[in-house]
Amino acid sequence: MRVLRQIHARMVTQWMPIASFSFGLCKIIGFRALSPHGDIDYARRLFSQIRSPNIFSWNSMIRGYSQSQTPSKDPVILFRKMAKRGYPNPNTYIMAFVLKACSIVPAMEKGRQVRATVLKSRFEI
């Protein structure tokens, strides 16, 4: 994990084209959010630095929170933020992890709303 922090520090301190910076940041977020040795809080701090997160970043964060040892409503909150930003329709992976999070924490009404989104989007269930 120390190496990832060093890579992140180098990305910040050295000039990089914005596309390269965003790509690298997305990959670090994915690893930090999903690795058994990762750190979801660090991934969230990195995620907040991206102006326009891509679908990989959203998916990594939502999935990371839904797999966390301490269940929370964070996956649902992130999903709602993604929708408020007018992001294109989420993919089936995001929907699955948001529904999983709704089943772990008491969020039955949010689960119904996500299910309605799935049906409107014509995803295979």
C-alpha positions in Angstrom: 0.0 0.0 0.0 2.9 2.3 0.6 3.9 2.0 -3.0 0.4 3.1 -4.1 0.7 6.2 -1.9 4.0 7.0 -3.5 2.6 6.6 -7.0 -0.3 8.9 -6.1 2.1 11.4 -4.6 4.2 11.4 -7.8 1.1 11.8 -9.9 0.1 14.9 -7.9 3.6 16.5 -7.7 4.6 16.0 -11.4 2.7 17.5 -14.3 0.7 14.9 -16.1 -1.9 15.2 -18.8 -5.4 15.2 -17.1 -6.4 12.0 -19.0 -3.4 10.1 -17.7 -3.9 11.5 -14.2 -7.6 10.5 -14.1 -6.8 7.0 -15.5 -4.1 6.4 -12.9 -6.3 7.7 -10.1 -9.2 5.4 -11.2 -6.9 2.4 -11.1 -5.6 3.3 -7.6 -9.2 3.8 -6.4 -10.2 0.4 -7.8 -7.4 -1.3 -6.0 -7.8 0.6 -2.7 -11.6 0.0 -2.7 -11.6 -3.6 -3.7 -8.5 -5.2 -2.3 -8.7 -7.2 0.9 -5.8 -5.0 2.1 -7.3 -1.8 0.7 -8.6 1.2 2.5 -12.1 2.4 1.4 -11.6 5.7 3.2 -8.5 6.5 1.2 -10.2 5.4 -2.0 -13.1 7.8 -1.1 -10.7 10.7 -0.6 -9.1 9.9 -4.0 -12.6 9.5 -5.6 -13.6 13.0 -4.4 -10.6 14.4 -6.3 -12.0 13.3 -9.7 -14.2 16.0 -11.4 -16.0 13.5 -13.6 -15.6 10.0 -12.4 -16.0 7.3 -15.0 -18.1 4.2 -14.6 -15.1 2.2 -13.4 -14.6 4.6 -10.5 -18.3 4.6 -9.5 -18.5 0.9 -9.7 -15.3 0.4 -7.7 -16.5 2.7 -4.9 -20.1 1.3 -4.8 -18.7 -2.3 -4.8 -16.0 -1.5 -2.2 -18.6 -0.1 0.2 -21.0 -3.0 -0.4 -18.2 -5.5 0.4 -17.0 -3.6 3.5 -16.9 -5.3 6.8 -19.0 -2.5 8.3 -22.3 -2.3 6.3 -23.5 1.2 5.5 -25.7 3.2 3.2 -22.8 4.6 1.4 -23.3 2.5 -1.8 -26.9 3.8 -2.0 -25.7 7.4 -1.3 -23.1 7.1 -4.1 -25.7 5.7 -6.5 -28.0 8.6 -5.8 -25.1 11.1 -6.4 -24.3 9.4 -9.6 -27.9 9.6 -10.8 -28.2 13.3 -9.7 -25.1 14.1 -11.8 -27.0 12.9 -14.8 -24.6 10.0 -15.4 -25.6 7.7 -18.2 -27.6 4.6 -17.1 -25.6 2.5 -14.7 -24.5 -0.9 -15.7 -25.7 -4.2 -14.2 -22.7 -4.5 -11.9 -23.5 -1.3 -10.1 -27.1 -2.3 -9.8 -26.2 -5.6 -8.3 -23.9 -4.0 -5.6 -26.4 -1.3 -4.7 -29.2 -3.9 -4.3 -26.8 -6.0 -2.2 -26.1 -3.0 0.0 -29.9 -2.4 0.4 -30.3 -5.9 1.6 -27.5 -5.6 4.2 -28.6 -2.3 5.8 -32.2 -1.5 6.5 -32.9 0.3 3.2 -35.9 -1.5 1.9 -37.5 1.6 0.3 -34.2 2.5 -1.4 -34.0 -1.1 -2.6 -37.5 -0.7 -4.2 -36.3 2.5 -5.9 -33.2 0.7 -7.3 -35.4 -2.2 -8.5 -37.6 0.3 -10.3 -34.6 1.8 -11.9 -33.5 -1.7 -13.0 -36.9 -2.3 -14.5 -37.0 1.1 -16.3 -33.5 0.4 -17.7 -34.6 -3.0 -19.0 -31.7 -4.8 -17.4 -32.0 -8.6 -17.3 -32.8 -9.7 -13.7 
